[in-house]
Structures are given as structure tokens and as C-alpha cells.
């Protein structure tokens, strides 16, 4: 039934919200149905505005030109440092029809370092601070969140899972448990600017205007993250009503000068660069080990068991609910499982390498949006350790909320994928 296929993502949205409510610490303290409906409406309105209003989409995709400029600038540095491995002219002739070698570590990942330095510089100059405060204002006025939660939501659009807590580090001691959880889920359900560029560059061959889609995904996921967070960990009576406000004169993340910002941003980017390389190596090794063990089991469907097939079977129903056709749901579920358990970049690498025809145009967009968040186990550990370092007295509480934030982050990005599935029916958007 075509009408059911078109409206199935609505069923998916209700199922995801119901799952969050079922996992609530206290369902009696959930937000009002009016607030829940408002949060869903805001997410849908954002998705509709960005994806379906041409002037807005054109404005968002202008970022592609900026990314192309940053990529060209990065290539100038990487080719100087790494030679042809970093993108310089090859010292030998390729055989006819062969493509130039692409070395991810030397040609794509250096983008993380350059963008991290640029982000630090723009933060010091006040440009990113202005954008973060503006987004924080919109979240506070639309969803009634506290100042500290709004500030965290704005910061997560531009800063990574380590840097964004620095913006609200002065408030960790006095924010409520519910606010702490909202800050954690916002970090899990979005991606930072540096990672955004990395992922978009990886997907550009298969997803046109990938940068615009990544920006849209993080924006649309913000209200979803807050909705799921407030359902799973509602405000306890006596803690106040999400009222931890920010101080206008608190410096938060601060650099001494432009040079200091560039140097510290570069060092932070270098740590992320090395972390991504290390995680990819370890993840691929672990997947290979698990697949070797699974290969010892009896064949299923005349093929050996693999981790991706298991993920696909488990999460195929979820991907079907948010709009992926059943014939493509197992492949989509495998990618979602890779993202949730292992790493979203590995999932995007696998998505970019899928054989032609594995996913249709609409499914490709749904999966791209559903994967757009850092809710994986490695990021969870990084987030909990960062909060514990900044505020040791909240370390145990953050650790206790860790797995809940991982689940909530994945539910939030799946909801974003459902909205895209609803709005792109019959279109490649």
C-alpha cells in the first residue's frame, strides 16, 4: 500500500517516542503532552523548512563552497608534508583507467586539524560565540529549556564532544540531574563542525550536497535530543524546573590571543586526528576478529555469519519503521548497528562503499541522517571522562547516565531519519 509506505515514518516516530517513554526513570514526571507535541512539531518544522524550502536549502548548501575552499587549503599543507600520499602530483604514471590513490589518513583526515584550528580562531574572535548564543536563545524560547542546556545545544553544533562541555564547565556543579542528562544527549545526537566536514567529504561521491545534509541533520536532531532526554530522565520534584541559567560574563571556553587559539585548536585537532586513526584501526581489527569467530558457526542462508548481518537483522525493523523499504532494511540496519556500537565514521565509510543499487535515493538520505550523531561507545567513554575531569564530583552520576545517553542519542538521530523519510517521499530531496 503506497499510502502506508508514505506515512510509515509517522508510525516510526511514535514507536521511538514510546520506546523512550518506556525507558523513563519516572513516567509520572514526563513533560506534558502539549510540550511533547510541540517538540515533535518543531523538529518537523525544521526538517520541512530546511529540506523543502528551496531558498533555505540553497543557503545551507552554500557551506559546500566553504568546505571546498578549506579542503583545497588543507591539500596544500598535506601535499607539502606527505608528498603524493597527501595529494601532491604523482611521481609515476598511472596505468590507463586507474584512479589516483586516496590515502584517507593523509588526504582527508587532515581536514579535522585545519577546521579545529579555524573553529578555535572563530570562537576567539566571537563569531562562533555569537552563533552559539543565537542558537541557544532559539532553543530556550521554543522549548523552554534552561540557559545552560540551550548553551550546550548551541555549542554542540560547532564544537566536538570534548570541547562543547568546556563551554558549560562552570555550571556542572549546580545543574540538575535532568539538565546533565540533556547536555549529554545533545552531545550524543549531533556532530561537530570538524567531524561534519570529514563525514561530508567521505560521502560527497554518493550524497550530493553532503555538507548541507549534515548541517540539517544536526539542527533537526536538537529538539529530538531534548525530547528524548526529558522523557527518559524527567525533572525530579525539588530540583527546580530546568532553571540553571548562564552568566553573561562567564568566559567558558577561552583563548588568550589569536595565536593561542590557532595553536590550541591545532593541538586539539591533532588529538582528534590521531584518535580517529586509532579508532578506525581498532574497530576494523575487532570487526575482523568477531567475523572470524562467527565464521566458525554454521552457515545461514548459504553465507557465513558476520557482525554486519547480525546488526542488519536486529535493526532492520527500526530502519523499516522510519521509512526504508524492507528489501533495503537489512543493509540499512547493518550500517546503523555499526554506527551505534562501533563508530559513525566507519558506518559512513561503509555507506560510501556500498555497491550501486543497495540503497535507493530516499533510503540513502534516511540512513545519512540517521547516522549523523556520535552516539557510539567510544564517544560515550570520551564524554563521561571529559565531564568527570571537568567536574569530579559529578563523575559517578555522568557514568551512571552514560548508557542512557547512548540509547537516547541513537533514538534522536533515528527520529531525524524518520522525518526525512516522511518529507522525501517520491523525491531524492
C-alpha positions as CSV (number, residue, x, y, z in Angstrom):
1,X,0.0,0.0,0.0
2,X,1.6,3.2,-1.2
3,X,-0.1,5.4,1.3
4,X,1.1,3.3,4.2
5,X,4.7,3.3,2.9
6,X,4.5,7.1,2.7
7,X,3.1,7.5,6.2
8,X,5.1,4.7,7.9
9,X,7.7,7.1,9.3
10,X,4.9,8.6,11.4
11,X,4.5,5.2,13.0
12,X,8.3,5.1,13.4
13,X,8.2,8.4,15.3
14,X,5.5,7.3,17.6
15,X,7.4,4.0,18.2
16,X,10.6,5.8,19.1
17,X,8.9,8.2,21.4
18,X,7.1,5.3,23.1
19,X,10.4,3.4,23.5
20,X,11.9,6.5,25.2
21,X,8.9,6.7,27.5
22,X,9.1,3.0,28.3
23,X,12.7,3.6,29.4
24,X,11.8,6.6,31.6
25,X,13.1,6.8,35.1
26,X,9.6,8.0,36.2
27,X,6.8,8.2,33.6
28,X,4.6,10.2,36.0
29,X,7.1,13.1,35.8
30,X,7.2,13.2,32.0
31,X,6.7,16.6,30.2
32,X,3.1,17.5,29.3
33,X,1.7,16.0,26.1
34,X,1.5,19.6,24.8
35,X,5.2,20.0,25.2
36,X,5.9,16.7,23.6
37,X,3.7,17.6,20.7
38,X,5.5,20.9,20.4
39,X,8.9,19.4,20.4
40,X,7.8,17.0,17.6
41,X,6.3,19.8,15.7
42,X,9.5,21.9,16.0
43,X,11.5,19.0,14.7
44,X,9.2,18.5,11.8
45,X,9.1,22.3,11.0
46,X,12.9,22.5,11.0
47,X,13.1,19.5,8.7
48,X,10.4,20.9,6.4
49,X,12.0,24.4,6.3
50,X,15.5,23.1,5.6
51,X,14.7,20.3,3.2
52,X,11.6,21.5,1.4
53,X,12.1,25.3,1.1
54,X,14.5,25.9,-1.8
55,X,15.9,29.3,-0.6
56,X,16.7,27.9,2.8
57,X,18.3,24.7,1.3
58,X,20.3,26.9,-1.0
59,X,21.6,29.0,1.9
60,X,22.5,25.8,3.8
61,X,24.3,24.3,0.8
62,X,26.5,27.4,0.4
63,X,28.6,25.7,3.1
64,X,29.7,23.3,0.4
65,X,31.7,26.1,-1.2
66,X,33.3,27.0,2.1
67,X,34.2,23.3,2.7
68,X,35.7,23.1,-0.8
69,X,37.9,26.1,0.0
70,X,39.0,24.6,3.3
71,X,39.7,21.3,1.5
72,X,41.9,22.9,-1.1
73,X,43.8,24.8,1.6
74,X,44.3,21.6,3.6
75,X,45.5,19.8,0.5
76,X,48.2,22.4,0.0
77,X,49.5,21.6,3.5
78,X,49.1,17.9,3.4
79,X,50.7,17.6,-0.1
80,X,53.7,19.6,1.1
81,X,54.1,17.4,4.2
82,X,53.3,14.0,2.8
83,X,54.0,14.4,-0.9
84,X,51.9,12.4,-3.3
85,X,50.4,10.4,-0.4
86,X,48.9,13.7,0.8
87,X,47.6,14.7,-2.6
88,X,50.6,16.1,-4.5
89,X,51.4,15.2,-8.1
90,X,52.2,11.6,-8.5
91,X,55.9,10.8,-9.3
92,X,54.9,8.0,-11.6
93,X,52.4,7.4,-14.3
94,X,49.1,5.6,-13.6
95,X,48.0,2.7,-15.8
96,X,45.2,3.7,-18.2
97,X,41.8,3.9,-16.4
98,X,43.3,3.8,-12.9
99,X,42.4,6.4,-10.3
100,X,44.9,8.4,-8.3
101,X,45.4,6.7,-4.8
102,X,43.3,8.1,-2.0
103,X,45.1,7.8,1.4
104,X,42.4,8.7,4.0
105,X,44.9,9.4,6.8
106,X,46.9,11.9,4.7
107,X,44.3,13.4,2.4
108,X,41.0,13.5,4.2
109,X,41.7,13.4,8.0
110,X,44.0,16.5,8.0
111,X,40.7,18.4,7.5
112,X,40.0,17.8,11.1
113,X,43.2,19.6,12.2
114,X,42.6,22.6,10.0
115,X,39.0,23.0,10.9
116,X,39.7,22.6,14.6
117,X,42.2,25.5,14.3
118,X,39.7,27.6,12.4
119,X,36.9,26.9,14.9
120,X,39.1,28.0,17.8
121,X,40.1,31.2,16.0
122,X,36.5,32.0,15.1
123,X,35.5,31.3,18.7
124,X,38.2,33.7,20.0
125,X,37.0,36.4,17.5
126,X,33.4,36.0,18.8
127,X,31.9,34.7,15.5
128,X,31.1,31.2,16.8
129,X,30.2,32.5,20.3
130,X,27.6,34.7,18.6
131,X,26.2,31.8,16.6
132,X,26.1,29.5,19.7
133,X,24.4,32.1,21.8
134,X,21.9,32.8,19.0
135,X,21.0,29.1,18.7
136,X,20.8,28.8,22.5
137,X,18.3,31.7,22.5
138,X,16.1,29.9,19.9
139,X,16.2,26.7,21.9
140,X,15.3,28.5,25.2
141,X,12.4,30.4,23.6
142,X,11.0,27.5,21.6
143,X,11.3,24.6,24.0
144,X,11.7,26.4,27.4
145,X,15.0,24.7,28.3
146,X,17.3,26.3,30.8
147,X,20.1,28.6,29.8
148,X,22.8,26.0,30.4
149,X,21.0,23.4,28.3
150,X,20.4,25.9,25.5
151,X,24.1,27.0,25.5
152,X,25.2,23.3,25.4
153,X,22.9,22.7,22.4
154,X,24.3,25.6,20.5
155,X,27.9,24.6,21.3
156,X,27.4,21.0,20.1
157,X,26.6,22.3,16.6
158,X,30.1,23.7,16.2
159,X,32.3,22.0,18.9
160,X,33.2,18.4,19.5
161,X,32.3,16.0,22.3
162,X,35.3,17.2,24.3
163,X,35.2,20.9,23.5
164,X,31.5,21.5,24.0
165,X,31.5,20.6,27.7
166,X,34.1,23.2,28.2
167,X,31.6,25.9,27.3
168,X,29.4,24.9,30.2
169,X,32.0,23.7,32.6
170,X,31.3,26.4,35.2
171,X,27.7,25.0,35.6
172,X,28.3,21.3,36.1
173,X,28.3,21.6,39.8
174,X,24.9,23.2,40.0
175,X,22.9,21.8,37.1
176,X,20.3,19.2,37.9
177,X,20.5,15.6,37.0
178,X,17.9,16.1,34.3
179,X,19.9,19.0,32.9
180,X,23.2,17.0,33.0
181,X,21.4,14.2,31.0
182,X,20.1,16.7,28.4
183,X,23.7,18.1,28.0
184,X,25.0,14.5,27.4
185,X,22.2,13.6,25.0
186,X,22.7,16.8,23.0
187,X,26.4,15.8,22.6
188,X,25.5,12.2,21.5
189,X,22.9,13.3,18.9
190,X,24.9,15.8,17.0
191,X,28.2,16.2,15.3
192,X,30.8,19.0,15.4
193,X,31.9,21.2,12.6
194,X,35.3,19.4,12.1
195,X,33.7,15.9,12.1
196,X,30.9,17.3,9.8
197,X,33.4,18.2,7.2
198,X,35.2,14.9,7.5
199,X,32.0,12.9,7.0
200,X,30.6,15.1,4.2
201,X,33.9,14.7,2.3
202,X,33.7,11.0,2.7
203,X,30.1,10.9,1.4
204,X,30.3,13.5,-1.4
205,X,30.6,10.9,-4.1
206,X,27.3,9.2,-3.2
207,X,25.3,12.0,-1.4
208,X,25.1,15.3,-3.4
209,X,25.4,18.4,-1.1
210,X,26.5,16.2,1.7
211,X,27.6,19.2,3.8
212,X,24.1,20.7,3.7
213,X,22.6,17.4,4.7
214,X,25.0,17.1,7.7
215,X,24.2,20.6,8.9
216,X,20.5,19.9,8.5
217,X,20.8,16.6,10.4
218,X,22.4,18.2,13.5
219,X,19.9,21.0,13.5
220,X,16.8,18.7,13.2
221,X,18.3,16.4,15.9
222,X,18.4,19.2,18.6
223,X,14.7,19.2,19.5
224,X,14.6,15.4,19.2
225,X,17.5,15.0,21.6
226,X,15.9,17.3,24.2
227,X,12.5,15.5,23.8
228,X,14.0,12.0,24.3
229,X,16.2,13.3,27.2
230,X,13.3,14.8,29.1
231,X,11.3,11.6,28.5
232,X,14.0,9.3,29.8
233,X,15.2,11.4,32.7
234,X,12.5,13.8,33.7
235,X,13.0,16.6,36.2
236,X,12.6,15.4,39.8
237,X,10.4,17.5,42.1
238,X,12.6,19.6,44.3
239,X,15.4,20.1,41.7
240,X,13.7,23.1,40.2
241,X,12.3,23.4,36.7
242,X,15.4,23.3,34.5
243,X,16.4,26.7,35.8
244,X,20.2,26.7,35.7
245,X,20.9,30.0,33.9
246,X,24.2,31.0,32.3
247,X,26.2,34.0,33.5
248,X,26.8,36.6,30.8
249,X,30.3,37.3,31.9
250,X,31.4,33.7,32.3
251,X,34.3,33.1,29.8
252,X,33.6,29.4,29.3
253,X,35.9,28.3,26.5
254,X,38.7,31.0,26.4
255,X,41.9,31.7,24.4
256,X,44.4,34.3,25.3
257,X,45.0,35.6,21.7
258,X,44.5,34.7,18.1
259,X,47.8,32.9,18.0
260,X,46.9,31.0,21.2
261,X,43.6,30.0,19.6
262,X,45.3,28.7,16.5
263,X,47.9,26.7,18.4
264,X,45.4,25.2,20.9
265,X,42.9,24.5,18.2
266,X,45.6,22.8,16.1
267,X,46.7,20.7,19.1
268,X,43.1,19.7,19.8
269,X,42.6,18.8,16.2
270,X,45.8,16.7,16.2
271,X,44.5,14.7,19.1
272,X,41.2,14.1,17.3
273,X,43.1,13.2,14.1
274,X,45.1,10.6,16.0
275,X,42.1,9.4,17.8
276,X,40.1,8.8,14.6
277,X,43.0,6.9,13.1
278,X,43.4,4.8,16.2
279,X,39.7,4.1,16.5
280,X,39.4,3.1,12.8
281,X,42.3,0.7,13.1
282,X,41.0,-0.9,16.3
283,X,37.4,-1.1,15.0
284,X,38.3,-2.8,11.8
285,X,40.5,-5.2,13.7
286,X,37.8,-6.0,16.2
287,X,35.2,-6.5,13.5
288,X,37.5,-8.8,11.7
289,X,38.1,-10.8,14.8
290,X,34.4,-11.1,15.5
291,X,33.7,-12.1,11.9
292,X,36.4,-14.8,12.1
293,X,34.7,-16.2,15.2
294,X,31.2,-16.0,13.7
295,X,32.5,-17.8,10.5
296,X,33.1,-20.9,12.7
297,X,29.4,-21.2,13.2
298,X,27.1,-23.0,10.7
299,X,26.2,-21.1,7.5
300,X,23.0,-19.1,7.4
301,X,21.4,-18.7,4.0
302,X,24.5,-20.3,2.4
303,X,26.6,-17.5,3.7
304,X,28.8,-17.2,6.9
305,X,27.6,-15.1,9.7
306,X,29.1,-11.6,10.0
307,X,28.7,-8.8,12.5
308,X,27.1,-6.6,9.9
309,X,24.5,-9.3,9.1
310,X,23.6,-9.7,12.8
311,X,23.2,-5.9,13.1
312,X,21.1,-5.8,10.0
313,X,18.7,-8.4,11.3
314,X,18.3,-6.8,14.7
315,X,17.9,-3.2,13.5
316,X,16.1,-3.8,10.2
317,X,12.7,-3.4,11.8
318,X,13.7,0.0,13.1
319,X,15.0,1.2,9.7
320,X,11.8,-0.1,8.1
321,X,9.7,1.9,10.6
322,X,11.5,5.1,9.7
323,X,10.9,4.7,6.0
324,X,13.5,2.3,4.5
325,X,11.9,-0.3,2.2
326,X,12.1,-3.8,3.7
327,X,14.3,-5.0,0.8
328,X,16.9,-2.4,1.9
329,X,16.3,-2.5,5.6
330,X,18.9,-5.1,6.5
331,X,21.7,-3.2,4.8
332,X,20.5,0.0,6.5
333,X,20.2,-1.8,9.8
334,X,23.8,-3.1,9.5
335,X,25.0,0.5,9.0
336,X,23.0,1.7,12.0
337,X,24.4,-1.0,14.1
338,X,28.0,-0.2,13.0
339,X,27.4,3.4,14.0
340,X,25.8,2.7,17.4
341,X,28.3,0.0,18.6
342,X,31.5,0.8,16.7
343,X,31.8,4.3,15.1
344,X,29.7,6.5,12.8
345,X,32.7,7.3,10.6
346,X,33.2,3.6,9.9
347,X,29.5,3.4,9.1
348,X,29.8,6.3,6.7
349,X,32.9,4.7,5.1
350,X,30.8,1.5,4.6
351,X,27.9,3.6,3.3
352,X,30.1,5.3,0.7
353,X,31.5,1.8,-0.4
354,X,28.1,0.1,-0.8
355,X,27.5,-1.4,-4.3
356,X,25.3,0.7,-6.6
357,X,21.6,-0.1,-6.0
358,X,22.0,-1.4,-2.4
359,X,20.0,1.6,-1.2
360,X,17.6,3.7,-3.2
361,X,17.9,7.5,-3.2
362,X,15.4,8.0,-0.5
363,X,16.8,5.3,1.7
364,X,20.3,6.8,1.2
365,X,19.1,10.1,2.7
366,X,17.2,8.5,5.6
367,X,20.4,6.5,6.5
368,X,22.6,9.5,6.1
369,X,20.5,11.5,8.6
370,X,20.0,8.6,11.0
371,X,23.8,8.0,11.2
372,X,24.5,11.7,11.9
373,X,25.5,11.6,15.6
374,X,28.3,10.5,17.7
375,X,26.2,8.1,19.9
376,X,28.7,5.2,19.9
377,X,30.5,3.5,22.8
378,X,33.9,5.2,22.2
379,X,32.3,8.7,22.2
380,X,30.4,7.7,25.3
381,X,33.6,6.9,27.2
382,X,35.1,10.2,25.9
383,X,32.2,12.2,27.1
384,X,31.9,10.7,30.5
385,X,35.7,11.1,31.1
386,X,35.6,14.7,30.0
387,X,32.7,15.6,32.3
388,X,34.4,13.6,35.1
389,X,37.6,15.6,34.6
390,X,35.9,19.0,34.5
391,X,33.7,18.2,37.5
392,X,35.0,15.2,39.5
393,X,32.0,15.3,41.9
394,X,29.6,14.5,39.0
395,X,31.8,11.7,37.5
396,X,29.8,8.8,39.0
397,X,26.5,10.4,38.1
398,X,27.7,11.0,34.5
399,X,28.9,7.4,34.3
400,X,25.5,6.2,35.5
401,X,23.7,8.2,32.8
402,X,26.2,7.1,30.1
403,X,24.3,4.2,28.6
404,X,21.0,6.0,28.8
405,X,22.6,8.9,26.8
406,X,23.9,6.5,24.2
407,X,20.4,5.0,23.8
408,X,18.8,8.4,23.7
409,X,21.2,9.8,21.2
410,X,20.5,6.9,18.8
411,X,16.8,7.3,19.2
412,X,17.1,11.0,18.5
413,X,19.0,10.6,15.2
414,X,16.6,7.8,14.2
415,X,13.8,10.3,14.6
416,X,15.6,12.7,12.4
417,X,15.9,9.9,9.8
418,X,12.1,9.3,10.1
419,X,11.3,13.0,9.4
420,X,13.5,12.9,6.3
421,X,11.7,9.7,5.2
422,X,8.4,11.4,5.6
423,X,9.4,14.6,3.8
424,X,11.3,13.0,0.9
425,X,8.6,10.5,-0.3
426,X,8.7,10.4,-4.1
427,X,11.8,12.7,-4.1
428,X,15.5,12.5,-3.8
429,X,15.3,15.9,-1.9
